[in-house]
Amino acid sequence: MAGLNPRVTVEPGKMGGKPCIRGLRFTVYDLASYLASGMTEEEILKDFPYLEKEDFQAVYEFFASSAQSDPAANGQLLNWENRAPSPV
C-alpha cells in the first residue's frame, strides 16, 4: 500500500498481512475498533502502553486515504467478522 504513514506497516507473515502499528501485533483495525467503541485516546494509551499518541494520527490517515482511493471498499475497511476479539 503505497503512501502509507511510516507508522503503518504491512508484513505478509504478521497478522495475516493486515496493516499494523509500527510492526507490532496490533492492527489499524484493532485501534479503530477501540475508538469506535467509544474509548478515548487516553484510555487506549493507558490500556496499551506500547502505543504512542502519534499512532492515532497514522490510523486516521490510513482510513482517510483508504476511503479516498477506493470509496466502494470503505464499507469493508472495518469488516467485523475479521477483526480481533476485544479483550475482556
Secondary structure as the mmCIF struct_conf table of DSSP 4:
data_model
#
loop_
_struct_conf.conf_type_id
_struct_conf.id
_struct_conf.beg_label_comp_id
_struct_conf.beg_label_asym_id
_struct_conf.beg_label_seq_id
_struct_conf.end_label_comp_id
_struct_conf.end_label_asym_id
_struct_conf.end_label_seq_id
TURN_TY1_P TURN_TY1_P1 ALA A 2 GLY A 3
TURN_TY1_P TURN_TY1_P2 PRO A 6 ARG A 7
STRN STRN1 VAL A 8 THR A 9
TURN_TY1_P TURN_TY1_P3 PRO A 12 GLY A 13
BEND BEND1 LYS A 14 LYS A 14
HELX_RH_3T_P HELX_RH_3T_P1 MET A 15 GLY A 17
STRN STRN2 CYS A 20 ILE A 21
TURN_TY1_P TURN_TY1_P4 ARG A 22 GLY A 23
BEND BEND2 LEU A 24 ARG A 25
STRN STRN3 THR A 27 THR A 27
HELX_RH_AL_P HELX_RH_AL_P1 VAL A 28 ALA A 36
TURN_TY1_P TURN_TY1_P5 SER A 37 GLY A 38
HELX_RH_AL_P HELX_RH_AL_P2 GLU A 41 ASP A 47
TURN_TY1_P TURN_TY1_P6 PRO A 49 TYR A 50
HELX_RH_AL_P HELX_RH_AL_P3 LYS A 53 SER A 69
HELX_RH_3T_P HELX_RH_3T_P2 PRO A 71 GLN A 76
TURN_TY1_P TURN_TY1_P7 LEU A 77 LEU A 78
HELX_RH_3T_P HELX_RH_3T_P3 TRP A 80 ASN A 82
BEND BEND3 ARG A 83 ARG A 83
HELX_LH_PP_P HELX_LH_PP_P1 ALA A 84 PRO A 87
#
